[in-house]
Amino acid sequence: MSVTSIILAVSLCVISLGLLWFSLIMASSESAISRVTRSNLNNLILEVRTNEESDFVRKKTLARIRHAQNIIIHRHRAAVTCTFWRVVSNVLIGALIATAVGVFGVRIWLQITIGLIFALISAGIAALISPRSSNQQSVTILLNYAPFIARAMHLMPRVAAERSERNQSRPTLSDDEELEQIHHEQARSTIDRLIEAHMFDPEISEMLRNVLILTDTLTREIMVPRTDMFSLEKSTTLTDMLKDCSRSGFSRVPVTGETIDDLRGIAYLKDAVRATAFNPAAGERTIDTIMREPMLVPESKPVDDLFHDMQTKRQHVAIVVDEYGGIAGMVTIEDALEQIVGEMEDEHDKVQRHEPERMENGGWRVPARTSITDIEELFEIDLDENDVDTAYGLLTKALGRVPIVGSSAQTRGLELKAVDSAGRRKKVSTIEIQRIADTMADTIEKNETSSDDNASQERVTKEAQ
């Protein structure tokens, strides 16, 4: 083997080490770019201008800061540049090592294998050494390597640079918004690493993930839609309100006028109890005498902002409005909490039934979500319903409003009655269904039994006399 071949192989290895060093610089810079904000650099400029260093050092530092500012202005392009050149360096390292090995007469398949191994090793080193540092350390790294990043951005292929600029054409965020977004991304990545390392119980891990996605969850995703809202008209008396709240299980009820969109306020059960507890005559007053001003929130409001506003304003319920000002639904503070801790139920909440149950009178007690097809099979009839799909929907359509426990209606030769509720939202969970003919027969039988009992009582009375 000639001396020239050895010099060539050594030269290729030295170039590979230089490329590895460049790859590490690009990895460190990529991490720093995602953490440094314009406000960090502006504060640093004020510190440099007021320190006691010489003018030469001050000007040199300010020049580096301006390079860094230009990089942050084109943050996305700079991050793409660092990623691009890091990958290119790792590929070149593998190619150069494979060439250096080939100088010694190694077979081609072994050259490729060795080159691939070194490329993977260099990529792994860059990923492991990439710092997850504080903002101050990130600023220092960015200032040190700003000239390298600036030159790398100029050498970036034009097509990739133009594409990255288009991706960055979104509206510019303020310093506070930018810093908040960066901190949020850092927190998410940190929690993901802790969860992957099994540092927490599965329940706590799920709660941490739920906290982070509150910003991305909108109010309309957690609200009770208007079709499922239970409301009372303003002319309802307090006595009727107490009865309806007792049947429905709700303690805060929207008060409406002519339509659901004619919102007048929110009525609280505790206000009705306070008004009637020591003054039974107050039960004849209308509900609008105790209602409160409602809290209105847009349906596009993030859940974390909603939760904060409800805490600040000390409100447990809010009415959700759509973009046209109409009522879209209702949301409670429990709905927001459930996004973090999961479904919450108390000792009064019942478990929903899952299977239909035959009653003694020939009817069926079915879950509210039982399909129309199953009801047709149970009663061997054809309901011919295209507007609704479940027993709950059939009862709602027959009533013309949201049913509560005790609501009943007749339709299609059947009588439906809501007899139970489940869950924190007190939604009807069980419905009793029987044929209208069976209902009439039961009524007649009860009347006949009552008549026979009365006649027997009269005979006993006469004999006693």
C-alpha positions as CSV (number, residue, x, y, z in Angstrom):
1,M,0.0,0.0,0.0
2,S,1.4,3.4,-1.0
3,V,2.0,6.4,1.2
4,T,-0.4,8.3,-1.0
5,S,-3.3,6.0,-0.2
6,I,-2.6,6.3,3.6
7,I,-2.5,10.1,3.4
8,L,-5.8,10.0,1.4
9,A,-7.5,7.8,4.0
10,V,-6.2,9.9,6.9
11,S,-7.4,13.1,5.1
12,L,-10.8,11.7,4.6
13,C,-11.1,10.8,8.2
14,V,-10.0,14.3,9.3
15,I,-12.6,15.8,7.0
16,S,-15.2,13.4,8.5
17,L,-14.2,14.7,12.0
18,G,-14.7,18.3,10.8
19,L,-18.1,17.4,9.4
20,L,-19.0,15.8,12.7
21,W,-18.1,19.0,14.5
22,F,-20.2,21.0,12.0
23,S,-23.1,18.6,12.5
24,L,-22.9,19.1,16.3
25,I,-22.9,22.9,15.8
26,M,-26.0,22.6,13.6
27,A,-27.8,20.4,16.2
28,S,-27.0,22.8,19.0
29,S,-28.1,25.8,17.0
30,E,-31.3,24.1,16.0
31,S,-32.2,23.6,19.6
32,A,-31.2,27.2,20.5
33,I,-33.3,28.7,17.7
34,S,-36.4,27.1,19.1
35,R,-35.9,28.7,22.5
36,V,-34.6,32.2,21.9
37,T,-37.1,35.1,21.4
38,R,-36.6,38.6,20.1
39,S,-37.3,40.0,23.6
40,N,-34.3,38.0,24.9
41,L,-32.0,39.6,22.3
42,N,-33.4,43.1,22.9
43,N,-32.7,42.8,26.6
44,L,-29.2,41.6,25.8
45,I,-28.6,44.7,23.6
46,L,-29.5,46.9,26.5
47,E,-27.1,45.0,28.8
48,V,-24.3,45.3,26.3
49,R,-24.7,49.0,25.8
50,T,-24.6,49.7,29.5
51,N,-21.7,47.5,30.5
52,E,-18.2,48.6,31.1
53,E,-16.5,46.7,28.3
54,S,-14.3,48.4,25.6
55,D,-15.9,49.8,22.5
56,F,-14.2,47.1,20.4
57,V,-15.7,44.2,22.4
58,R,-19.1,46.0,22.6
59,K,-19.3,46.5,18.8
60,K,-18.3,42.9,18.2
61,T,-20.9,41.6,20.6
62,L,-23.6,43.9,19.1
63,A,-22.7,42.6,15.6
64,R,-23.2,39.0,16.8
65,I,-26.6,40.0,18.3
66,R,-27.7,41.5,15.0
67,H,-26.8,38.3,13.3
68,A,-28.9,36.4,15.9
69,Q,-31.8,38.8,15.5
70,N,-31.8,38.2,11.7
71,I,-31.8,34.5,12.4
72,I,-34.8,34.8,14.8
73,I,-36.7,36.9,12.3
74,H,-36.4,34.0,9.9
75,R,-36.7,31.4,12.6
76,H,-38.4,28.7,10.5
77,R,-35.9,29.1,7.7
78,A,-32.9,29.0,10.1
79,A,-34.3,25.8,11.8
80,V,-34.8,24.1,8.4
81,T,-31.3,25.1,7.4
82,C,-29.7,23.6,10.5
83,T,-31.7,20.4,10.0
84,F,-30.7,20.2,6.3
85,W,-27.0,20.7,6.9
86,R,-26.9,18.4,9.9
87,V,-28.4,15.6,7.7
88,V,-26.1,16.4,4.8
89,S,-23.1,16.3,7.2
90,N,-24.1,12.9,8.5
91,V,-24.5,11.5,5.0
92,L,-21.2,12.9,3.9
93,I,-19.5,11.4,6.9
94,G,-20.8,7.9,6.0
95,A,-19.7,8.4,2.3
96,L,-16.2,9.6,3.3
97,I,-15.6,6.8,5.8
98,A,-16.7,4.3,3.2
99,T,-14.3,5.8,0.7
100,A,-11.4,5.8,3.2
101,V,-12.0,2.1,4.0
102,G,-12.1,1.4,0.2
103,V,-8.6,2.7,-0.1
104,F,-7.4,-0.4,1.7
105,G,-9.0,-2.8,-0.7
106,V,-12.0,-3.7,1.3
107,R,-15.0,-5.3,-0.5
108,I,-17.7,-2.9,-1.7
109,W,-20.5,-4.4,0.6
110,L,-18.3,-4.0,3.6
111,Q,-17.5,-0.4,2.6
112,I,-21.2,0.5,2.4
113,T,-21.9,-1.2,5.7
114,I,-19.1,0.6,7.5
115,G,-20.1,3.9,6.0
116,L,-23.7,3.4,7.0
117,I,-22.7,2.5,10.6
118,F,-20.6,5.7,10.9
119,A,-23.4,7.8,9.5
120,L,-25.8,6.4,12.0
121,I,-23.3,6.9,14.8
122,S,-22.7,10.6,13.9
123,A,-26.5,11.2,13.7
124,G,-26.9,9.6,17.1
125,I,-24.1,11.7,18.6
126,A,-25.7,14.9,17.2
127,A,-29.1,13.9,18.7
128,L,-27.7,13.1,22.1
129,I,-25.5,16.1,22.4
130,S,-28.2,18.5,21.2
131,P,-28.7,20.5,24.4
132,R,-32.0,20.9,26.2
133,S,-30.8,24.1,28.0
134,S,-32.2,27.2,29.6
135,N,-33.0,30.3,27.7
136,Q,-29.7,32.0,28.8
137,Q,-27.6,29.1,27.6
138,S,-29.6,29.0,24.3
139,V,-28.8,32.7,23.8
140,T,-25.1,32.1,24.4
141,I,-25.1,29.2,21.9
142,L,-26.9,31.2,19.3
143,L,-24.5,34.2,19.6
144,N,-21.5,31.9,19.3
145,Y,-22.7,30.1,16.2
146,A,-24.6,32.9,14.5
147,P,-22.0,33.4,11.8
148,F,-22.0,29.7,10.9
149,I,-25.8,29.7,10.7
150,A,-25.9,32.9,8.6
151,R,-23.5,31.4,6.1
152,A,-25.4,28.1,6.1
153,M,-28.6,30.0,5.3
154,H,-27.0,31.6,2.3
155,L,-25.8,28.2,1.1
156,M,-29.3,26.7,1.5
157,P,-30.8,25.4,-1.7
158,R,-33.0,28.1,-3.2
159,V,-36.1,25.9,-3.5
160,A,-36.0,24.7,0.1
161,A,-35.4,28.3,1.3
162,E,-38.4,29.7,-0.7
163,R,-40.6,26.9,0.7
164,S,-39.5,27.6,4.3
165,E,-40.2,31.3,3.7
166,R,-43.8,30.5,2.5
167,N,-44.3,28.3,5.6
168,Q,-43.2,31.3,7.8
169,S,-45.6,33.7,6.0
170,R,-48.2,33.4,8.9
171,P,-48.9,36.5,11.0
172,T,-46.0,37.6,13.2
173,L,-46.5,36.9,16.9
174,S,-45.8,39.4,19.6
175,D,-42.9,38.8,21.9
176,D,-45.2,37.6,24.7
177,E,-47.2,35.3,22.4
178,E,-44.0,33.9,20.9
179,L,-42.4,33.3,24.3
180,E,-45.6,31.7,25.5
181,Q,-45.8,29.4,22.5
182,I,-42.1,28.4,22.9
183,H,-42.6,27.7,26.6
184,H,-45.7,25.6,25.9
185,E,-43.8,23.5,23.4
186,Q,-40.9,23.1,25.8
187,A,-43.3,22.0,28.6
188,R,-45.0,19.5,26.3
189,S,-41.7,17.9,25.2
190,T,-40.5,17.8,28.8
191,I,-43.6,16.1,30.1
192,D,-43.5,13.7,27.1
193,R,-40.0,12.7,28.1
194,L,-41.0,12.2,31.8
195,I,-44.0,10.1,30.8
196,E,-41.9,8.0,28.5
197,A,-39.4,7.4,31.3
198,H,-42.4,6.1,33.5
199,M,-41.8,8.8,36.1
200,F,-45.5,9.0,37.0
201,D,-48.5,6.7,37.4
202,P,-50.6,6.2,34.2
203,E,-53.4,8.3,35.7
204,I,-51.1,11.3,36.5
205,S,-49.5,11.0,33.1
206,E,-52.9,11.2,31.5
207,M,-53.8,14.3,33.6
208,L,-50.5,16.0,32.6
209,R,-51.3,15.4,28.9
210,N,-54.8,16.7,29.3
211,V,-53.5,19.9,30.9
212,L,-51.3,20.6,27.9
213,I,-54.1,20.1,25.4
214,L,-56.5,22.5,27.1
215,T,-55.1,25.3,24.9
216,D,-56.0,23.3,21.8
217,T,-59.5,22.3,23.0
218,L,-62.4,24.7,22.2
219,T,-65.5,25.3,24.3
220,R,-67.8,23.9,21.7
221,E,-66.1,20.5,22.1
222,I,-67.0,20.2,25.7
223,M,-70.4,22.0,26.0
224,V,-73.8,20.6,26.3
225,P,-75.4,21.3,22.9
226,R,-78.7,23.3,22.8
227,T,-80.6,20.2,21.8
228,D,-79.7,18.6,25.1
229,M,-80.2,21.8,27.3
230,F,-82.9,21.8,29.9
231,S,-84.4,25.2,30.3
232,L,-87.5,26.8,31.9
233,E,-89.7,29.6,30.6
234,K,-89.7,32.9,32.4
235,S,-93.4,32.4,33.4
236,T,-92.6,29.3,35.4
237,T,-93.5,29.6,39.1
238,L,-90.9,28.9,41.8
239,T,-93.0,25.9,43.0
240,D,-92.9,24.4,39.5
241,M,-89.2,25.1,39.3
242,L,-88.5,23.2,42.5
243,K,-90.4,20.2,41.1
244,D,-88.7,20.4,37.7
245,C,-85.2,20.7,39.3
246,S,-86.0,17.8,41.6
247,R,-87.0,15.6,38.6
248,S,-84.2,16.7,36.3
249,G,-81.4,16.8,38.9
250,F,-80.2,20.2,37.7
251,S,-79.5,23.1,40.1
252,R,-78.7,25.8,37.5
253,V,-81.2,26.3,34.7
254,P,-81.3,28.8,31.8
255,V,-84.4,30.9,31.7
256,T,-85.8,31.7,28.2
257,G,-88.6,33.7,26.7
258,E,-90.4,32.7,23.5
259,T,-87.6,30.6,22.1
260,I,-84.4,29.1,23.3
261,D,-82.4,31.9,21.7
262,D,-84.4,34.4,23.8
263,L,-82.2,34.0,26.8
264,R,-83.3,36.0,29.9
265,G,-80.9,34.7,32.6
266,I,-79.9,31.8,34.8
267,A,-82.0,30.5,37.7
268,Y,-80.3,28.8,40.7
269,L,-82.1,26.2,42.7
270,K,-80.6,27.5,46.0
271,D,-82.2,31.0,45.2
272,A,-85.6,29.3,44.8
273,V,-85.2,27.3,48.0
274,R,-84.1,30.5,49.9
275,A,-87.1,32.4,48.6
276,T,-89.7,29.7,49.4
277,A,-88.3,28.0,52.5
278,F,-89.7,30.4,55.0
279,N,-92.4,31.9,52.8
280,P,-94.6,29.3,51.1
281,A,-96.6,32.0,49.4
282,A,-93.5,33.0,47.4
283,G,-93.9,29.7,45.4
284,E,-96.4,31.5,43.2
285,R,-93.8,34.1,42.1
286,T,-92.4,33.6,38.6
287,I,-88.9,32.4,38.0
288,D,-87.7,35.7,36.5
289,T,-87.9,37.3,40.0
290,I,-84.8,35.3,41.1
291,M,-82.8,34.8,37.9
292,R,-79.3,36.2,37.5
293,E,-77.3,37.6,34.6
294,P,-75.8,34.9,32.5
295,M,-72.2,34.6,31.6
296,L,-71.8,34.4,27.8
297,V,-68.8,32.9,26.1
298,P,-68.0,32.3,22.4
299,E,-67.9,28.7,21.3
300,S,-64.4,29.2,19.9
301,K,-62.9,30.1,23.3
302,P,-60.0,27.8,24.4
303,V,-60.9,25.7,27.5
304,D,-58.0,26.9,29.5
305,D,-59.1,30.6,29.1
306,L,-62.7,29.5,29.8
307,F,-61.6,27.8,33.1
308,H,-59.6,30.9,34.1
309,D,-62.5,33.3,33.4
310,M,-65.0,31.2,35.3
311,Q,-62.7,31.1,38.3
312,T,-62.1,34.9,38.1
313,K,-65.8,35.7,37.7
314,R,-66.8,33.0,40.3
315,Q,-69.3,31.4,37.8
316,H,-70.0,27.7,37.6
317,V,-72.1,27.8,34.4
318,A,-71.9,29.8,31.2
319,I,-74.0,30.0,28.1
320,V,-72.2,29.4,24.8
321,V,-73.1,31.5,21.8
322,D,-72.2,31.0,18.2
323,E,-70.8,33.4,15.7
324,Y,-74.3,34.7,14.9
325,G,-75.2,35.4,18.5
326,G,-77.5,32.4,18.9
327,I,-77.4,30.0,21.8
328,A,-75.1,27.1,20.9
329,G,-75.2,25.3,24.2
330,M,-74.2,25.5,27.9
331,V,-70.9,24.7,29.7
332,T,-70.1,24.3,33.4
333,I,-66.9,24.4,35.3
334,E,-67.2,20.7,35.8
335,D,-67.0,20.2,32.1
336,A,-63.7,22.0,32.0
337,L,-62.4,20.0,35.0
338,E,-63.4,16.7,33.3
339,Q,-61.0,17.5,30.5
340,I,-58.2,17.1,33.1
341,V,-59.3,14.5,35.6
342,G,-61.8,12.6,33.5
343,E,-65.5,11.8,34.1
344,M,-66.7,12.9,37.5
345,E,-69.7,11.4,39.2
346,D,-71.1,11.8,42.7
347,E,-73.1,9.5,45.0
348,H,-76.4,10.5,43.3
349,D,-75.3,9.5,39.8
350,K,-76.7,6.2,38.6
351,V,-75.2,3.7,36.3
352,Q,-76.9,3.5,32.9
353,R,-78.6,0.3,31.9
354,H,-77.2,-1.6,29.0
355,E,-79.8,-4.2,28.2
356,P,-83.7,-4.0,27.7
357,E,-85.7,-5.5,30.6
358,R,-89.2,-7.0,30.3
359,M,-91.8,-5.5,32.7
360,E,-94.8,-7.4,34.2
361,N,-97.3,-5.4,32.3
362,G,-95.9,-6.6,28.9
363,G,-93.8,-3.4,28.3
364,W,-90.1,-3.0,28.1
365,R,-87.7,-0.9,30.2
366,V,-84.9,0.0,27.8
367,P,-81.7,2.2,27.8
368,A,-82.3,5.6,26.3
369,R,-79.8,4.8,23.5
370,T,-81.7,1.8,22.3
371,S,-82.1,1.9,18.5
372,I,-85.4,2.2,16.8
373,T,-84.7,-1.1,15.1
374,D,-84.4,-2.8,18.4
375,I,-87.7,-1.3,19.6
376,E,-89.4,-2.5,16.4
377,E,-88.1,-6.1,17.1
378,L,-89.2,-5.9,20.8
379,F,-92.8,-4.9,19.9
380,E,-92.9,-6.6,16.5
381,I,-94.1,-3.4,14.8
382,D,-92.9,-1.0,12.1
383,L,-92.4,2.5,13.5
384,D,-91.4,4.0,10.1
385,E,-89.2,6.7,11.7
386,N,-86.6,8.4,9.7
387,D,-86.0,11.6,11.8
388,V,-84.6,9.8,15.0
389,D,-82.5,6.8,15.7
390,T,-83.0,6.0,19.4
391,A,-85.7,5.7,22.1
392,Y,-84.5,9.0,23.6
393,G,-84.9,10.7,20.2
394,L,-88.4,9.3,19.7
395,L,-89.5,10.6,23.2
396,T,-87.9,14.0,22.5
397,K,-89.7,14.3,19.1
398,A,-93.0,13.3,20.7
399,L,-92.6,15.8,23.5
400,G,-91.2,18.6,21.4
401,R,-88.6,19.4,24.1
402,V,-85.8,17.8,26.1
403,P,-87.3,15.1,28.3
404,I,-86.6,14.8,32.0
405,V,-87.5,12.0,34.5
406,G,-91.3,11.7,34.6
407,S,-91.9,13.0,31.1
408,S,-94.2,10.8,29.0
409,A,-95.7,11.0,25.5
410,Q,-97.6,8.8,23.1
411,T,-96.6,8.2,19.5
412,R,-96.9,5.4,16.9
413,G,-99.1,3.4,19.1
414,L,-96.6,3.4,22.0
415,E,-96.4,5.2,25.2
416,L,-92.9,6.3,26.3
417,K,-92.0,7.5,29.8
418,A,-88.6,8.6,31.1
419,V,-88.1,6.9,34.5
420,D,-84.4,7.3,35.3
421,S,-81.3,9.5,34.7
422,A,-77.6,8.8,34.8
423,G,-74.3,10.7,34.8
424,R,-73.4,14.1,36.0
425,R,-75.5,15.8,33.3
426,K,-78.6,14.0,34.6
427,K,-79.5,12.9,31.1
428,V,-82.4,10.5,30.8
429,S,-80.9,7.0,30.8
430,T,-83.9,4.6,31.0
431,I,-87.3,4.7,29.2
432,E,-90.3,2.5,29.8
433,I,-92.2,1.7,26.6
434,Q,-95.5,-0.1,26.3
435,R,-98.4,-0.3,23.8
436,I,-101.1,2.2,24.3
437,A,-103.7,-0.7,24.2
438,D,-101.9,-2.3,27.1
439,T,-101.9,1.0,29.0
440,M,-105.6,1.4,28.5
441,A,-106.2,-2.2,29.7
442,D,-104.2,-1.6,32.8
443,T,-106.2,1.6,33.5
444,I,-109.5,-0.3,33.0
445,E,-108.3,-3.1,35.3
446,K,-107.2,-0.7,38.0
447,N,-110.6,1.1,37.8
448,E,-112.5,-2.2,38.0
449,T,-110.4,-3.3,40.9
450,S,-111.0,0.0,42.6
451,S,-114.8,-0.4,42.0
452,D,-114.8,-3.9,43.4
453,D,-112.9,-2.8,46.5
454,N,-115.4,0.0,47.0
455,A,-118.4,-2.3,46.6
456,S,-116.9,-4.8,49.0
457,Q,-116.3,-2.0,51.5
458,E,-119.9,-0.9,51.2
459,R,-121.2,-4.4,51.8
460,V,-119.0,-4.8,54.9
461,T,-120.2,-1.5,56.2
462,K,-123.9,-2.5,55.7
463,E,-123.4,-5.8,57.4
464,A,-121.7,-4.2,60.3
465,Q,-124.7,-1.8,60.7
